[in-house]
């Protein structure tokens, strides 16, 4: 069975790396739809190991990226209710540019 996701979007806020530099987390906003029927989905993303720690310096708010990885779903119980948590586990990131650099180029 194949679990592969490729998403293109903008980083919502600067990435955060744990003190031991083994886990980097960020949120990714992905637009979809056409014309005036556009929507956005937000994905919690995680990058494990040194790769994530190195990429964190580039994963700043507004940076446009393509990320390749897999989807992970975990079930848990909170206040007696069953819930699910969806996480995008990223293996590879391609930087496409930041919102600021696009605005500067257009000026």
C-alpha positions, 0 to 999 in steps of 0.5 A, a space after each residue: 500500500 502506498 502512502 505518499 502525499 505531495 503538497 504545495 503551499 505557504 508556511 503559516 508561521 516560522 518552523 519550531 525545532 526541539 532543543 535536541 534538534 530531532 523534530 521540526 514542526 510547522 503548519 502548511 496552508 494549501 489553496 485549492 479551488 478556482 475563481 471565487 470558489 477558492 478554499 484553504 486547508 491547513 496541515 500540521 507538518 513534522 520533519 524528523 532528524 537533522 534534515 528538519 533542523 537544517 531546513 528550519 532556517 528556511 521555513 519562515 512565515 510566507 515561504 512557498 514550498 513543495 513538500 513530499 511525505 506521508 500522512 499519519 493518523 493517530 487515534 486518542 481519547 479526550 474527555 471521553 470522546 474518541 478523536 483523530 490527529 492528522 499529521 503530514 510527515 515530511 521527507 523532502 522539501 523544495 523551496 519555491 520562494 518567500 512572499 516577500 521575495 515575490 512582492 519585491 520582484 513584482 515592484 
